[in-house]
């Protein structure tokens, strides 16, 4: 089976910002995200300019099946696109085992 098309880094950044907007749109979701990442609410806007933070947003979303399902249902985004977006940033899902 052939993998689907990959995303550009620009599309991946847009998806990560969409995910962050989704997380920030609900106080409970945002609270859990802030607690997990250790970032303060005042720092989110500046942090969102950093690709590493955007990968973190996507990783956070991908790591929580319920949150990912809710995001997909609300936005119409295919959950598989989250993995494609992470890959577009240059992160690798496959880890080398020493």
Residue frames as a rotation matrix with the C-alpha (Angstrom) as fourth column:
UNK 1
0.581 0.814 0.000 0.00
0.814 -0.581 0.000 0.00
0.000 0.000 -1.000 0.00
UNK 2
-0.268 -0.666 0.696 1.33
0.674 -0.646 -0.359 3.40
0.688 0.373 0.622 -1.01
UNK 3
-0.411 0.116 -0.904 1.54
0.784 -0.462 -0.415 6.14
-0.466 -0.879 0.099 1.65
UNK 4
0.664 0.721 0.200 -0.58
0.737 -0.586 -0.335 9.24
-0.125 0.370 -0.921 1.09
UNK 5
0.306 -0.560 0.770 0.93
0.420 -0.646 -0.637 12.53
0.854 0.518 0.038 -0.02
UNK 6
-0.293 -0.494 -0.819 3.17
0.956 -0.140 -0.258 14.30
0.013 -0.858 0.513 2.44
UNK 7
0.821 0.552 -0.145 2.58
0.565 -0.822 0.070 17.83
-0.081 -0.140 -0.987 3.71
UNK 8
0.124 -0.752 0.648 4.76
0.335 -0.583 -0.740 20.86
0.934 0.309 0.180 3.09
UNK 9
-0.651 -0.391 -0.651 6.32
0.739 -0.130 -0.661 22.51
0.174 -0.911 0.374 6.13
UNK 10
-0.896 0.369 0.245 4.02
-0.365 -0.929 0.065 25.50
0.252 -0.031 0.967 5.55
UNK 11
0.038 0.944 -0.327 0.95
-0.391 0.316 0.865 23.23
0.920 0.095 0.381 5.60
UNK 12
-0.057 -0.140 -0.988 2.32
0.707 0.693 -0.140 21.48
0.705 -0.707 0.059 8.70
UNK 13
-0.948 -0.291 -0.129 2.76
0.302 -0.695 -0.653 24.82
0.100 -0.658 0.746 10.48
UNK 14
-0.549 0.816 0.180 -0.81
-0.647 -0.552 0.526 25.76
0.529 0.172 0.831 9.58
UNK 15
0.213 0.608 -0.765 -2.09
0.052 0.775 0.630 22.46
0.976 -0.174 0.133 10.94
UNK 16
-0.437 -0.455 -0.776 -0.10
0.793 0.212 -0.571 22.90
0.425 -0.865 0.268 14.16
UNK 17
-0.980 0.121 0.158 -1.51
-0.168 -0.927 -0.335 26.41
0.107 -0.355 0.929 14.63
UNK 18
-0.133 0.975 -0.177 -5.01
-0.568 0.072 0.820 25.04
0.812 0.210 0.544 13.97
UNK 19
0.092 0.096 -0.991 -4.36
0.537 0.833 0.130 22.38
0.838 -0.545 0.026 16.62
UNK 20
-0.817 -0.443 -0.367 -3.11
0.550 -0.410 -0.728 24.99
0.172 -0.797 0.579 19.08
UNK 21
-0.727 0.630 0.272 -6.20
-0.570 -0.775 0.273 27.12
0.383 0.044 0.923 18.43
UNK 22
0.153 0.774 -0.614 -8.36
-0.158 0.632 0.758 24.06
0.976 -0.019 0.219 19.07
UNK 23
-0.209 -0.317 -0.925 -6.56
0.807 0.478 -0.347 23.33
0.552 -0.819 0.156 22.35
UNK 24
-0.962 -0.254 -0.098 -6.70
0.266 -0.804 -0.531 26.97
0.056 -0.537 0.841 23.45
UNK 25
-0.541 0.818 0.195 -10.42
-0.375 -0.443 0.815 27.17
0.752 0.368 0.546 22.65
UNK 26
0.589 0.698 -0.408 -11.36
0.067 0.460 0.885 25.15
0.805 -0.549 0.224 25.73
UNK 27
0.402 -0.418 0.814 -10.19
-0.828 -0.546 0.129 26.07
0.391 -0.726 -0.566 29.23
UNK 28
0.736 -0.091 0.671 -9.82
-0.376 0.770 0.516 22.48
-0.564 -0.632 0.532 30.40
UNK 29
0.825 -0.453 0.337 -7.87
0.558 0.567 -0.606 21.41
0.083 0.688 0.720 27.31
UNK 30
0.484 -0.655 0.581 -5.66
-0.133 -0.711 -0.691 24.48
0.865 0.257 -0.431 27.57
UNK 31
0.577 -0.225 0.785 -5.03
-0.817 -0.171 0.551 23.91
0.010 -0.959 -0.283 31.27
UNK 32
0.813 -0.269 0.516 -3.87
0.131 0.949 0.288 20.33
-0.567 -0.167 0.806 30.64
UNK 33
0.705 -0.559 0.437 -1.66
0.541 0.024 -0.841 21.48
0.459 0.829 0.319 27.76
UNK 34
0.464 -0.522 0.716 -0.04
-0.500 -0.821 -0.275 24.23
0.731 -0.231 -0.642 29.85
UNK 35
0.660 -0.179 0.730 0.50
-0.662 0.322 0.677 21.87
-0.356 -0.930 0.094 32.77
UNK 36
0.827 -0.320 0.462 2.07
0.412 0.905 -0.110 19.25
-0.382 0.281 0.880 30.50
UNK 37
0.543 -0.617 0.569 4.32
0.583 -0.210 -0.785 21.63
0.604 0.758 0.246 28.58
UNK 38
0.061 -0.507 -0.860 5.24
0.939 -0.262 0.222 23.90
-0.338 -0.821 0.461 31.47
UNK 39
-0.747 -0.279 0.604 4.67
0.532 -0.795 0.290 26.98
0.399 0.538 0.742 29.33
UNK 40
-0.577 0.538 -0.615 2.72
0.380 -0.489 -0.785 29.94
-0.723 -0.687 0.078 30.66
UNK 41
0.373 0.843 0.386 -0.30
0.788 -0.069 -0.612 31.44
-0.490 0.533 -0.690 28.92
UNK 42
0.717 -0.121 -0.687 1.59
-0.221 -0.973 -0.060 34.68
-0.662 0.195 -0.724 28.22
UNK 43
-0.289 -0.954 -0.073 4.35
-0.475 0.077 0.877 32.76
-0.831 0.288 -0.475 26.42
UNK 44
0.124 0.387 0.914 2.18
0.467 0.790 -0.398 30.85
-0.876 0.476 -0.083 23.94
UNK 45
0.938 0.302 -0.168 2.08
0.012 -0.513 -0.858 33.53
-0.346 0.803 -0.485 21.23
UNK 46
0.312 -0.904 -0.293 5.88
-0.927 -0.358 0.115 33.87
-0.209 0.235 -0.949 21.12
UNK 47
-0.360 -0.461 0.811 6.40
-0.369 0.869 0.330 30.12
-0.857 -0.181 -0.483 21.41
UNK 48
0.526 0.675 0.518 4.04
0.238 0.467 -0.851 29.49
-0.816 0.571 0.085 18.49
UNK 49
0.758 -0.323 -0.566 6.63
-0.639 -0.539 -0.549 31.15
-0.128 0.778 -0.615 16.24
UNK 50
-0.291 -0.931 0.220 9.09
-0.893 0.347 0.287 28.33
-0.343 -0.113 -0.932 16.98
UNK 51
0.025 0.284 -0.959 8.96
-0.725 0.665 0.177 25.15
0.688 0.691 0.223 14.87
UNK 52
-0.819 -0.392 -0.419 10.04
-0.018 0.747 -0.664 23.06
0.574 -0.537 -0.619 17.87
UNK 53
-0.767 0.614 0.188 7.02
-0.372 -0.186 -0.909 24.27
-0.523 -0.767 0.371 19.83
UNK 54
0.025 0.805 -0.592 4.72
-0.997 -0.020 -0.070 23.53
-0.068 0.592 0.803 16.89
UNK 55
-0.352 -0.205 -0.913 6.07
-0.346 0.935 -0.076 19.97
0.870 0.289 -0.400 16.71
UNK 56
-0.998 -0.051 -0.022 5.37
0.006 0.300 -0.954 19.73
0.055 -0.953 -0.299 20.44
UNK 57
-0.360 0.932 -0.037 1.75
-0.805 -0.331 -0.492 20.80
-0.471 -0.147 0.870 19.88
UNK 58
0.172 0.403 -0.899 1.34
-0.852 0.518 0.069 18.08
0.494 0.754 0.433 17.24
UNK 59
-0.655 -0.474 -0.589 3.07
-0.104 0.828 -0.551 15.48
0.748 -0.300 -0.592 19.43
UNK 60
-0.888 0.376 0.266 0.80
-0.324 -0.101 -0.941 16.41
-0.327 -0.921 0.211 22.32
UNK 61
0.014 0.942 -0.335 -2.27
-0.967 -0.073 -0.245 16.05
-0.256 0.327 0.910 20.12
UNK 62
0.042 -0.063 -0.997 -1.07
-0.635 0.769 -0.075 12.75
0.771 0.637 -0.008 18.64
UNK 63
-0.831 -0.503 -0.235 -0.36
-0.134 0.592 -0.794 11.38
0.539 -0.629 -0.560 22.11
UNK 64
-0.730 0.661 0.173 -3.93
-0.233 -0.003 -0.972 11.75
-0.643 -0.750 0.156 23.33
UNK 65
-0.877 0.350 0.329 -6.39
0.478 0.571 0.667 9.62
0.045 0.742 -0.668 21.33
UNK 66
0.067 0.959 -0.276 -9.50
0.932 -0.159 -0.325 11.32
-0.355 -0.236 -0.905 22.75
UNK 67
0.091 -0.108 -0.990 -8.11
0.013 -0.994 0.110 14.78
-0.996 -0.022 -0.089 22.05
UNK 68
-0.876 -0.460 -0.144 -7.03
-0.167 0.008 0.986 13.76
-0.453 0.888 -0.083 18.55
UNK 69
-0.591 0.735 0.332 -10.49
0.806 0.526 0.272 12.32
0.025 0.429 -0.903 17.84
UNK 70
0.301 0.709 -0.638 -12.18
0.692 -0.622 -0.366 15.49
-0.657 -0.331 -0.678 19.10
UNK 71
-0.286 -0.505 -0.814 -9.87
-0.245 -0.783 0.572 17.65
-0.926 0.363 0.101 16.98
UNK 72
-0.976 -0.092 0.197 -10.57
0.145 0.397 0.906 15.54
-0.161 0.913 -0.374 13.89
UNK 73
-0.252 0.963 0.093 -14.32
0.961 0.261 -0.092 15.61
-0.113 0.066 -0.991 14.49
UNK 74
0.346 0.409 -0.844 -14.42
0.458 -0.859 -0.229 19.38
-0.819 -0.308 -0.485 15.03
UNK 75
-0.067 -0.507 -0.860 -12.09
-0.466 -0.746 0.476 20.39
-0.882 0.432 -0.186 12.19
UNK 76
0.905 0.417 -0.083 -12.55
-0.282 0.444 -0.850 17.62
-0.317 0.793 0.520 9.63
UNK 77
0.091 -0.955 -0.281 -8.80
-0.989 -0.055 -0.135 16.98
0.114 0.290 -0.950 9.62
UNK 78
0.696 0.020 -0.718 -7.73
-0.121 0.989 -0.089 13.40
0.708 0.149 0.690 8.96
UNK 79
0.901 -0.348 0.258 -5.92
-0.264 0.032 0.964 12.19
-0.343 -0.937 -0.063 12.10
UNK 80
0.536 -0.734 0.417 -3.19
0.795 0.605 0.042 10.69
-0.283 0.310 0.908 9.87
UNK 81
0.570 -0.298 0.766 -2.32
0.369 -0.740 -0.562 14.23
0.734 0.603 -0.312 8.78
UNK 82
0.910 -0.282 0.302 -0.94
-0.406 -0.474 0.781 14.92
-0.077 -0.834 -0.546 12.26
UNK 83
0.488 -0.754 0.441 1.81
0.362 0.634 0.683 12.34
-0.795 -0.174 0.582 11.68
UNK 84
0.372 -0.312 0.875 2.44
0.907 -0.077 -0.413 13.74
0.196 0.947 0.254 8.21
UNK 85
0.836 -0.024 0.548 2.76
-0.049 -0.998 0.032 17.22
0.546 -0.053 -0.836 9.69
UNK 86
0.770 -0.602 0.212 5.29
-0.238 0.036 0.971 16.05
-0.592 -0.798 -0.115 12.27
UNK 87
0.303 -0.654 0.693 7.28
0.771 0.596 0.225 14.40
-0.560 0.466 0.685 9.48
UNK 88
0.634 -0.004 0.774 7.18
0.615 -0.605 -0.507 17.64
0.470 0.796 -0.381 7.46
UNK 89
0.902 -0.333 0.275 9.03
-0.428 -0.765 0.480 19.38
0.051 -0.551 -0.833 10.28
UNK 90
0.107 -0.917 -0.385 11.80
-0.628 0.238 -0.741 16.81
0.771 0.321 -0.550 9.88
UNK 91
-0.155 -0.081 0.985 10.98
-0.909 0.402 -0.110 14.79
-0.387 -0.912 -0.136 12.96
UNK 92
-0.505 -0.073 -0.860 11.12
-0.561 0.784 0.264 11.04
0.655 0.616 -0.437 12.51
UNK 93
0.539 0.765 0.352 8.52
-0.809 0.354 0.469 8.67
0.235 -0.538 0.810 13.88
UNK 94
0.832 -0.307 -0.461 10.95
0.277 0.952 -0.134 5.76
0.480 -0.016 0.877 13.52
UNK 95
0.694 -0.624 0.360 13.64
-0.700 -0.467 0.540 5.91
-0.169 -0.626 -0.761 16.16
UNK 96
0.168 -0.725 -0.668 17.03
-0.414 0.563 -0.716 4.31
0.895 0.397 -0.205 15.63
UNK 97
0.979 0.111 0.174 17.67
-0.205 0.445 0.872 1.67
0.019 -0.888 0.459 18.24
UNK 98
0.245 -0.969 0.027 21.32
-0.964 -0.247 -0.095 1.60
0.099 -0.003 -0.995 19.37
